């Protein structure tokens, strides 16, 4: 049954808007829910905090990330990937500004190279504030006036005559705060009483007067009722027949002002708007400029009461100096004699070329005319992503319409997404739509290479390389067997990490060219479908470096030199997949591992061990068989009969027993026994369950010949093993073609050293 989209749209709007209320009703509502009266920086802070946080790992450190920046209301379409520490710094600044503890004169500046998420930040802010303003706690209000029913019929308008009563209502063109209607001394007492009930929360601060448009209405009504001898003057002016408070949904032009790079005009036009001479002639201005004849379409007017964004600030560097008085004085002039108070959070966005513009007079030392501007800029630097998982997610987003934000409970789930394949429908030159597969690890390879080019090599410790640093940044540790090295053991400076390197747009274009390139150019022997392998992606990325103007010759040479370690890492991942498939049917049951560990524990204690399965006496033969057949670490010569020699004893004590003791200590708050241990979480045991090597393959498959893998003779062990391997790989994310190509590559490398 088709959904009723008209009814759904009605419900959506009904939930976003309310009937207008009187000023007194608004005051009562604000005391009940102070967030609806929040000033700009406080409101922006509340919108961000309203969506909560989630833990993430970036640059190897666990951080709390505000979900607001994942663009949840828009299904993640404009989520800002990474840069969590920068965004958290932005929120900290908002908190300081909102509480009026400092930085109130600052203009928040987001700087960074192209393709680092700055444009996503703008869209994310707009989306998030729009949706928050539709919630009960995020309602935003302004005032509208009707002076047509006063004694004089002169209307408040932009020159149009009213047709009926509803048409006589005119909203503040700059979203003025309803509290601005009150005289300053009354407003101060009102806010003091309201803030006294906030119990330590950031107080509401509204220190703005009516905008010129609304002041025109207020003054006119005041004049009419004063002339008529009205006693309760303020009550008459703000009577519901003249003034009402209405809510509005925040959007560009209504609480959010955005100045785009292509916008032009004089500084005043871009900031607040312009006079309309034709309107001045129509309105009864009595020899002066009438504020009703002002357009109010400048960025500050549109962003009043919330957020002002200057996009691509380098194009508006002349305007930045004109903005200096806004955060200081919170006031801007329409004309020499007419000005208005502004409550807005200023944010400017630029590429690094603004740095050049700001420093053009730096050699003048104390006489730098831009010094005052630079002092007011509070810089937050966006950088290229240095997390493998985030870069992989970003590349997928660039190639597909996927918008889901990768949020998982453990890293293994993220790891599966990193190495996953991607199949896309691509239209070829003949107009036919065909499948194109980016094989498993292809996107991982592209992302890893991009990340490696962005990392500083100077602080990589001996024995590690940039790939190891990238792995540390992504998951927070390096693991080799039961040897785990956490990132806290290393000292990374981070000064230049992410400031340069291959941007995602370059990677996206390279992969897109491969997807749309000549069919079967790389693998004509596989007619099933076009498969793009990790090596294809890496080679194409490296080949184009020298021809791309965005990279200097020095950068291209440096990045080419970092390719080998990435290829080596990706091959190791492919090799692991093939080994897992080869030995899938030879894996060790967890129950068998548990039984071995119990016997080792009993052996170490030299006594019978009580377990859930009953008493266990150490069985030398059982332990020997497990260590020789499953571990493959020791031959029969490491035993005297079934009794272990010193190397075997050391292994049991230092690897197995030490791991158990460490597990017992880490879980000391729980009752510990060897029977309730999760063996899969102990590194040395996990290695037994998950790690294979070629000695295992040689031991188990004596007649396997890797040199025959491409086309094995029928009815041979090689043919049978290959069939099982390809089948297992296709059950775990590979297509038949990508499994064939990957296994061929791995076996070709192995065959050189097989004998």
Residue pairs with C-beta under 8 A, 6 or more apart in sequence:
15 134
16 133
16 134
16 249
17 247
17 249
18 139
18 246
18 247
20 144
20 244
20 245
20 246
21 29
21 244
21 245
21 246
22 238
22 240
22 243
22 244
22 245
23 143
23 178
23 181
23 238
23 243
23 244
23 245
25 245
26 141
26 178
26 245
27 190
29 36
30 36
30 37
30 179
30 194
31 193
31 194
31 197
33 136
33 137
34 194
34 195
34 197
34 198
34 201
34 204
35 43
35 46
35 137
35 138
36 137
36 138
36 139
36 140
36 141
37 141
37 177
37 178
37 179
37 194
37 204
37 206
38 46
38 204
39 98
39 177
39 204
39 205
39 206
39 343
40 305
40 306
40 307
40 343
40 344
40 345
41 94
41 97
41 98
41 345
42 98
42 202
42 204
42 205
43 138
43 140
43 306
44 94
44 98
44 129
44 306
44 307
44 345
45 91
45 94
45 95
45 98
45 202
46 132
46 137
46 138
47 68
47 128
47 129
47 132
47 138
48 66
48 68
48 69
48 91
48 94
48 128
49 66
49 68
49 91
50 68
50 132
50 135
50 137
50 138
51 66
51 67
51 68
51 72
51 128
52 66
52 67
53 64
53 65
53 66
53 67
54 64
54 65
54 67
54 70
54 407
55 62
55 63
55 64
55 65
56 62
56 63
56 64
56 65
56 84
57 63
57 387
57 411
57 474
57 475
57 476
58 82
58 84
58 85
58 386
58 387
58 390
58 473
59 85
59 386
59 387
59 473
59 492
59 494
59 497
60 472
60 473
60 474
60 475
60 476
60 477
60 487
60 492
61 476
61 487
62 476
63 84
63 85
63 88
64 88
65 84
65 87
65 88
66 87
66 88
66 91
68 124
68 128
69 79
69 80
69 84
69 87
69 121
69 124
70 76
70 79
70 80
70 405
70 407
71 77
71 78
71 79
71 80
71 120
71 123
71 124
71 127
71 128
71 405
72 405
73 127
73 128
73 130
73 131
74 127
74 131
74 403
75 403
75 404
76 403
76 404
76 405
77 403
78 120
78 123
78 124
78 127
79 120
79 124
79 403
79 405
80 87
80 117
80 120
80 121
80 124
81 117
81 120
81 385
81 390
81 393
81 394
81 397
82 117
82 385
82 386
82 387
82 390
83 116
83 117
83 382
83 383
83 385
86 380
86 381
86 382
86 383
89 380
90 108
90 110
90 380
93 103
93 106
93 108
93 378
93 380
94 345
95 202
96 102
96 103
97 103
97 104
97 106
97 345
98 202
99 202
99 203
100 205
103 378
104 327
105 327
105 328
105 376
106 327
106 376
106 377
106 378
107 320
107 323
107 327
107 346
107 347
107 348
107 376
107 377
107 378
108 345
108 346
108 347
108 348
108 378
108 380
109 313
109 347
109 348
109 349
109 350
109 377
109 378
109 379
109 380
110 118
110 121
110 347
110 348
110 349
110 350
110 380
110 381
110 382
111 350
111 351
111 352
111 354
111 355
111 379
111 380
111 381
111 382
112 118
112 351
112 352
112 381
112 382
112 383
113 351
113 352
113 382
113 383
113 384
113 499
113 500
113 503
114 351
114 503
114 505
115 384
115 503
115 504
115 505
116 382
116 383
116 384
116 503
117 382
118 349
118 382
119 311
119 349
121 349
121 382
122 258
122 309
122 311
122 349
125 256
125 307
125 309
125 347
126 251
126 252
126 256
126 258
129 250
129 255
129 256
129 306
129 307
130 249
130 250
130 251
132 138
132 250
133 139
133 140
133 248
133 249
133 250
133 255
134 249
139 247
140 175
140 247
140 248
140 249
140 250
140 255
140 305
140 306
141 177
141 178
141 245
141 246
141 247
141 248
142 171
142 172
142 175
142 176
142 177
142 178
142 245
142 246
142 248
142 305
143 171
143 172
143 176
143 178
143 181
143 214
143 243
143 244
143 245
143 246
144 169
144 170
144 171
144 172
144 243
144 244
144 246
145 156
145 169
145 170
145 214
145 217
145 218
145 242
145 243
146 156
146 165
146 168
146 169
146 170
146 241
146 242
146 243
147 154
147 155
147 156
147 168
147 217
147 220
147 221
147 242
148 155
148 156
148 162
148 165
148 168
149 165
149 168
149 241
149 242
150 220
150 221
150 224
150 225
150 242
151 224
151 228
152 220
152 224
154 220
154 284
155 161
155 162
155 168
156 170
156 216
156 217
156 220
156 292
157 170
157 292
158 170
158 279
158 292
158 293
159 278
159 279
159 282
159 283
159 292
159 293
162 168
169 244
170 213
170 217
171 246
171 248
172 211
172 213
172 214
173 211
173 213
173 294
173 296
173 301
174 211
174 213
174 296
174 301
174 302
174 304
174 305
174 340
175 248
175 254
175 255
175 304
175 305
175 306
176 208
176 210
176 211
176 214
176 304
176 305
177 206
177 208
177 305
177 343
178 245
179 187
179 190
179 191
179 206
180 187
180 206
180 208
180 209
180 210
180 211
180 214
180 341
181 210
181 214
181 218
181 238
181 243
182 190
183 234
184 209
187 206
191 203
191 204
191 205
191 206
194 204
195 203
195 204
198 204
206 343
207 330
207 341
208 330
208 341
208 342
208 343
209 215
209 341
210 218
211 291
211 304
211 340
211 341
212 291
212 294
212 334
212 338
212 339
212 340
213 291
213 292
213 294
213 296
215 291
216 290
216 291
216 292
217 242
218 237
221 236
221 237
221 242
222 233
222 237
225 233
225 236
225 237
226 233
230 236
236 242
237 243
248 254
248 255
250 256
250 306
252 258
252 302
253 302
254 302
255 302
255 303
255 304
255 305
255 306
255 307
256 302
256 303
256 306
256 307
256 308
256 309
257 298
257 299
257 300
257 301
257 302
257 303
257 304
257 307
257 308
257 309
257 344
258 299
258 302
258 303
258 309
258 311
259 270
259 299
259 308
259 309
259 310
259 311
259 316
259 319
260 311
260 312
261 311
261 312
261 315
261 316
262 315
263 270
263 316
264 270
265 274
266 274
267 318
267 319
267 322
268 274
268 298
268 334
269 298
270 298
270 299
270 316
270 319
271 298
271 299
271 300
271 319
271 322
271 323
271 332
272 294
272 296
272 298
272 300
272 301
272 332
272 333
272 334
272 340
273 294
273 295
273 296
273 297
273 298
273 301
273 334
274 294
274 295
274 297
274 298
275 289
275 293
275 294
275 295
275 334
275 335
276 293
276 294
276 295
277 293
279 290
279 292
279 293
280 289
280 290
280 293
282 293
283 290
283 292
283 293
284 290
285 293
288 337
289 335
289 337
289 338
291 334
291 338
294 334
296 302
299 308
299 309
299 310
300 308
300 326
300 332
300 342
300 344
302 308
303 309
303 344
304 342
304 343
304 344
305 343
305 344
306 344
306 345
307 344
307 345
307 347
308 344
308 345
308 346
308 347
309 347
309 348
309 349
310 316
310 319
310 320
310 323
310 346
310 347
310 348
310 349
311 349
312 349
312 350
312 351
313 320
313 348
313 349
313 350
313 354
314 350
314 351
314 353
314 354
314 357
317 354
317 357
317 358
320 348
320 373
321 370
321 372
321 373
323 346
324 372
324 373
324 376
325 331
325 332
326 332
326 342
326 344
326 346
327 346
327 376
330 341
330 342
330 343
331 339
331 340
331 341
331 342
332 339
332 340
332 342
333 339
334 340
348 377
358 370
358 373
358 374
358 377
360 370
361 367
361 368
361 369
361 370
362 368
368 374
383 454
383 497
383 498
383 499
384 450
384 454
384 498
384 499
384 500
384 501
384 503
384 504
385 391
385 394
385 450
385 451
385 454
385 498
385 504
386 451
386 454
386 455
386 470
386 473
386 497
386 498
387 451
387 473
387 474
388 418
388 444
388 447
388 448
388 451
388 470
388 471
388 473
388 474
389 406
389 414
389 415
389 417
389 418
389 474
391 447
391 448
391 450
391 451
391 504
392 417
392 418
392 443
392 444
392 446
392 447
393 405
393 406
393 417
394 447
394 504
395 443
395 446
395 447
395 450
395 504
395 507
395 508
395 511
396 402
396 422
396 443
397 403
398 504
398 505
398 507
398 508
399 422
399 424
399 508
399 511
399 512
399 515
400 422
400 424
406 414
406 417
408 414
408 417
411 475
415 475
418 443
418 444
418 447
419 440
419 441
419 444
419 573
419 733
420 440
420 443
420 733
421 437
421 438
421 439
421 440
421 442
421 733
421 734
421 735
421 738
422 437
422 438
422 442
422 443
423 435
423 436
423 437
423 438
423 735
424 435
424 436
424 438
424 515
425 433
425 434
425 435
425 436
426 433
426 434
426 435
426 436
426 515
426 516
427 433
428 434
428 516
428 519
434 519
434 529
434 530
435 529
435 530
436 515
436 529
436 530
436 532
437 529
437 530
437 531
437 532
437 735
437 737
437 738
438 511
438 515
438 532
438 537
439 531
439 532
439 533
439 534
439 734
439 735
439 738
439 741
439 742
440 574
440 577
440 733
440 734
440 738
440 742
441 534
441 570
441 573
441 574
442 532
442 533
442 534
442 536
442 537
443 511
443 537
444 534
444 570
444 573
445 534
445 535
445 537
445 538
445 566
445 567
445 570
446 507
446 510
446 511
446 537
446 538
446 541
447 507
448 467
448 470
448 566
448 569
448 570
449 502
449 538
449 541
449 562
449 563
449 566
450 501
450 502
450 503
450 504
450 507
451 470
451 473
451 501
452 466
452 467
452 470
452 562
452 565
452 566
453 500
453 501
453 502
453 558
453 559
453 562
454 497
454 498
454 499
454 500
454 501
454 502
455 466
455 469
455 470
455 473
455 497
455 501
456 493
456 494
456 495
456 496
456 497
457 466
458 493
459 491
459 492
459 493
460 466
460 468
460 469
461 490
464 478
465 565
466 562
466 565
467 565
467 566
467 568
467 569
468 478
469 492
471 478
472 478
472 487
472 490
473 487
476 486
476 487
477 484
477 485
477 486
477 487
478 484
478 485
479 485
479 683
481 683
481 684
481 687
481 691
482 655
482 659
482 682
482 683
482 684
482 687
483 683
484 683
500 555
501 559
502 541
502 559
503 550
506 541
506 544
506 548
506 550
507 541
510 537
510 540
510 541
510 544
511 532
511 537
513 540
514 532
514 536
514 537
514 540
515 532
519 530
520 526
520 527
520 530
522 531
522 532
522 533
522 536
523 530
523 531
523 533
523 737
523 741
526 737
526 740
526 741
528 735
528 736
528 737
529 735
529 737
531 735
531 737
531 738
531 741
533 738
533 741
533 742
533 745
534 570
534 574
535 567
535 570
535 745
538 563
538 566
538 567
538 570
542 559
542 560
542 563
545 551
545 555
545 556
545 559
545 560
546 553
546 556
546 560
548 556
551 559
571 745
571 746
571 749
574 742
574 745
574 746
575 746
575 749
577 729
577 732
577 734
577 742
578 725
578 729
578 742
578 743
578 746
578 747
579 692
579 693
579 694
579 696
579 697
580 690
580 692
580 728
580 732
581 724
581 725
581 726
581 728
581 729
581 732
581 743
582 692
582 697
582 701
582 721
582 725
583 692
583 696
583 697
583 700
584 724
584 728
585 724
586 696
586 700
587 689
588 630
588 688
588 689
590 679
590 680
590 689
592 626
592 630
593 679
593 685
593 688
593 689
594 679
595 622
596 622
596 623
596 626
596 630
597 656
597 660
597 674
597 677
597 679
597 685
598 609
598 611
598 616
598 674
598 675
599 616
599 618
599 619
599 622
599 623
600 618
600 623
600 652
600 656
600 657
601 609
601 657
601 660
601 674
602 608
602 609
602 616
602 617
602 618
603 618
603 620
603 623
603 652
604 652
604 653
604 657
606 618
608 615
608 616
608 617
609 615
609 616
609 617
609 618
609 674
610 616
611 673
611 674
611 675
612 675
613 675
620 641
620 642
620 643
620 644
621 642
623 644
623 652
624 639
624 642
624 644
627 633
627 634
627 648
627 651
628 634
628 635
628 636
628 638
630 688
631 688
632 693
632 695
632 696
632 699
633 651
634 647
634 648
634 651
638 644
638 645
638 647
638 648
639 645
639 648
644 652
655 684
656 684
656 685
659 682
659 683
659 684
659 685
660 674
660 677
660 682
663 677
663 681
663 682
664 672
670 676
679 685
679 686
679 689
680 686
680 689
694 750
694 754
697 704
698 704
698 754
701 717
701 721
703 716
703 717
703 718
704 717
704 718
704 721
705 712
705 716
705 718
705 754
706 718
706 747
706 748
706 750
706 751
706 754
707 751
707 754
708 716
708 718
709 718
709 722
709 743
709 744
709 747
709 748
709 751
710 744
710 747
712 718
712 719
712 722
713 719
722 743
725 739
725 743
726 736
726 739
726 740
726 743
729 739
729 742
729 743
730 736
730 739
734 742
